[in-house]
């Protein structure tokens, strides 16, 4: 089932259905679910089913998966009617604001975003 760090990874457990979540999208490569602490009216987390700690840990053979995660964000945005705009965020490492050691995208929408983000 799991190996190494993935055994205790909350996002691996959510994607596997071991921890309840509100599913938004899923396929063989990715699982997307509503954030339990939303920062926007629409806040969806998109995780690869494969345990990858961070973007910095992604290998060359993850290129297609990384593209698929971005496509997934766009597909969810289309289905949620976010045609006026949305933000996709990928935090990397402690100083980048990553709080869970599993690569994930945040899809945020239905509010005006500001810049810089902080």
N, C-alpha and C positions, 0 to 999 in steps of 0.2 A: 504494500500500500504506500507508505511513506518511507523516505530514507533521510537520515541526517536531520538538518534543521527543519525540513518540511514536516516532520512529526509533530512539532509544536506550533506550526504556523497557523494563525487564525484564518488567514485568507485561503490557505489550502483546505482547511476544514470547512469553511463556508462554501467554497466551490464544489467540494465533495458532498455537500448536503448534510454534513455532520453537525453544523451549527445553523439554526434557522436564519433566513434572510428573505428579503423581498426581491425576487428575481426580476430583472428587467430584460435580460437577453442572455442566451447561452448557446454555445455550439461546442464542437469537440476541442477547440483551442482556447476559448475564453468564456468567462462567466462575469456578468454584470449585475449589480444589485444596488438598491437604494442605500445611501450612506445613513447610518443611524444618528449622526450628528451633522445634519446638512448645513452648508454654508451658503446655499442659494435655494430658491424654491424647487429647482430640480438639481439634485446632486447625486450622481451615479458613480460608483466605483467599478472600474473595468480591470479584471485581473486575468493574467494567463493561467490556464490550468496547470501548466508546468511551473514548478517552484524556481523562480529566478529572484535573487535577493534585491537587485536594483538594476537600473539601466547600465551602470558601470560594470555589472557582472554579466551582462548579455554578451553572448559569444557571436561569432560570425554566422553560425548556423541558426541564430535567432532572428535574422533580418526579416524573413517573411512573417514570423510571428509578430514582430514589432509593428510591421505595416498592417497586419490584421487587427491589432489592437486599436490603431488609429481609425481604420475603416469601421470597426465596431462602434467607436465613439460617434462617427459621422452617421452611421445607420440609426443608432439610438436617437440622435438629435433629429434626424428626418422623421422618425416615427413619433417623436414627442412634439413635432411642429415648431422646432426652434429655428425657424427660417430667418428670424431677425438677428440671430447670432447666439453664440455660446462660447465657453472657454474650455479648453482641454489642458489640464495641468499634470505634469509628471515631476514629482519631487524626487531628488536623488541624494541620498546620504543625510547625515545629521544636520549639516549646515544648510542643506537644501530643503529641510523641513520634512523629510521622510520619517514617519513614525512607526510604520510596519515594515519589517524586512521581507517584503514580497513586492516585486515590481507591480505598480498599479497606476492607472490613469484616473483622474477626477474629471467628470463631465459636469459642468456647472452651467445653468441656464435659467431663463425667465426673470432676469434682473439685469440692470445696467452694470457692466463690469468697469472697474477703474484701473488706471495704470499710474505708477507702478504698483504691482500687487503686494508689495511689502516685504 
